Amino acid sequence: MSEIIHVNYSIVCLVIGVIVTALGIVPKDILKKGKLKGFINMVVFAAVIPSLASISLTDLISLIVPVVAMFAVSIVAVFIMMKILPGWKIIGSKPLAFGVGFCQMLGFPTTYLISNEVCNAVGETEEERAYLMSKIMPKLVVGGLACLVSVLVAGVMAPML
């Protein structure tokens, strides 16, 4: 139940953030202006890393085959949905649609971190990085949050099965 509350809270915060930014109440790139991007990245990692402490080596080894199989099936499914079928037309670009499709596997906040790293690695100037962030980040982050919604729905429906 706490996962459902956490997911709902995250989605509500995202929606509120988009609205107040669109209305001009909060300036765009507020994390950058406040020099908080690095801090937010640290907080995200700090939230994820402690959960890894409870995993044993035996657990990791037993997960290798199912995880590899899941990734293989997911890659094929995302490729078919986003490259071959006309689903890419929603995004407007086949390569970007492929990336958004993978967001469904990774979820938020991983999508934020990947977007940030890709834009910093590819952009040669600050203007290029900002342009890439404005084009890539919203799509990937929304794709990652859609993953949270699907987890929420699955969590509600699983006990019904």
For each residue, the residues with C-beta under 8 A, 3 or more apart:
1: 4 5
2: 5 6
3: 6 7 151 152 155
4: 1 7 8 152 155 156
5: 1 2 8 9
6: 2 3 9 10
7: 3 4 10 11 148 149 151 152
8: 4 5 11 12 152
9: 5 6 12 13
10: 6 7 13 14 108 145 148
11: 7 8 14 15 145 148 149
12: 8 9 15 16
13: 9 10 16 17
14: 10 11 17 18 141 145
15: 11 12 18 19
16: 12 13 19 20
17: 13 14 20 21 26
18: 14 15 21 22
19: 15 16 22 23
20: 16 17 23 25 26
21: 17 18 24 25 26 27 28 30
22: 18 19
23: 19 20
24: 21 27
25: 20 21
26: 17 20 21 30
27: 21 24 30 33
28: 21
29: 32 33 130
30: 21 26 27 33 34 36
31: 34 36 37 40
32: 29 35 36 37
33: 27 29 30
34: 30 31
35: 32 38
36: 30 31 32 39 40
37: 31 32 40 41 116
38: 35 41 42
39: 36 42 43
40: 31 36 37 43 44
41: 37 38 44 45 113 116
42: 38 39 45 46
43: 39 40 46 47
44: 40 41 47 48 109 112 113
45: 41 42 48 49
46: 42 43 49 50
47: 43 44 50
48: 44 45 51 52
49: 45 46 52 53
50: 46 47 53
51: 48 54
52: 48 49 55
53: 49 50
54: 51
55: 52 59 60
56: 59 60
57: 60 61
58: 61 62
59: 55 56 62 63
60: 55 56 57 63 64
61: 57 58 64
62: 58 59
63: 59 60 66 67
64: 60 61 67 68
65: 68 69
66: 63 69 70
67: 63 64 70 71
68: 64 65 71 72
69: 65 66 72 73
70: 66 67 73 74
71: 67 68 74 75 105
72: 68 69 75 76
73: 69 70 76 77
74: 70 71 77 78 105
75: 71 72 78 79
76: 72 73 79 80
77: 73 74 80 81
78: 74 75 81 82 98 101 102 104 105
79: 75 76 82 83 84 98
80: 76 77 83 84 85
81: 77 78 84 85 87 101
82: 78 79 85 87 88 91 94 97 98 100 101
83: 79 80 88 94 97 98
84: 79 80 81
85: 80 81 82 88
86: 89
87: 81 82 90 97
88: 82 83 85 91 92 93 94 97 98
89: 86 92
90: 87 97
91: 82 88 96 97 100 139
92: 88 89 96 97
93: 88 96 97
94: 82 83 88 97 98
95: 98 99
96: 91 92 93 99 100 135 136 139
97: 82 83 87 88 90 91 92 93 94 100 101
98: 78 79 82 83 88 94 95 101 102
99: 95 96 102 103 136 139 140 143
100: 82 91 96 97 103 104 139 140 143
101: 78 81 82 97 98 104 143
102: 78 98 99 105 106
103: 99 100 106 107 111 140 143 144 146 147
104: 78 100 101 107 143 146 147 150
105: 71 74 78 102 147
106: 102 103 110 111 114 144 147
107: 103 104 110 111 144 147 148 151
108: 10 111 112 141 144 145 147 148
109: 44 112 113 144
110: 106 107 113 114 144
111: 103 106 107 108 114 115 140 141 143 144
112: 44 108 109 115 116 137 140 141 144
113: 41 44 109 110 116 117
114: 106 110 111 117 118 140
115: 111 112 118 119 133 136 137 140 141
116: 37 41 112 113 119 120 133 137
117: 113 114 120 121
118: 114 115 121 122 132 136
119: 115 116 122 123 129 132 133 136 137
120: 116 117 123 129
121: 117 118
122: 118 119 128 129 132
123: 119 120 126 128 129 130 131 132
124: 128
125: 128 129
126: 123 129 130
127: 130 131
128: 122 123 124 125 131 132
129: 119 120 122 123 125 126 132 133
130: 29 123 126 127 133 134
131: 123 127 128 134 135
132: 118 119 122 123 128 129 135 136
133: 115 116 119 129 130 136 137
134: 130 131 137 138
135: 96 131 132 138 139
136: 96 99 115 118 119 132 133 139 140
137: 112 115 116 119 133 134 140 141
138: 134 135 141 142
139: 91 96 99 100 135 136 142 143
140: 99 100 103 111 112 114 115 136 137 143 144
141: 14 108 111 112 115 137 138 144 145
142: 138 139 145 146
143: 99 100 101 103 104 111 139 140 146 147
144: 103 106 107 108 109 110 111 112 140 141 147 148
145: 10 11 14 108 141 142 148 149
146: 103 104 142 143 149 150
147: 103 104 105 106 107 108 143 144 150 151
148: 7 10 11 107 108 144 145 151 152
149: 7 11 145 146 152 153
150: 104 146 147 153 154
151: 3 7 107 147 148 154 155
152: 3 4 7 8 148 149 155 156
153: 149 150 156 157
154: 150 151 157 158
155: 3 4 151 152 158
156: 4 152 153 159 160
157: 153 154 160 161
158: 154 155 161
159: 156
160: 156 157
161: 157 158
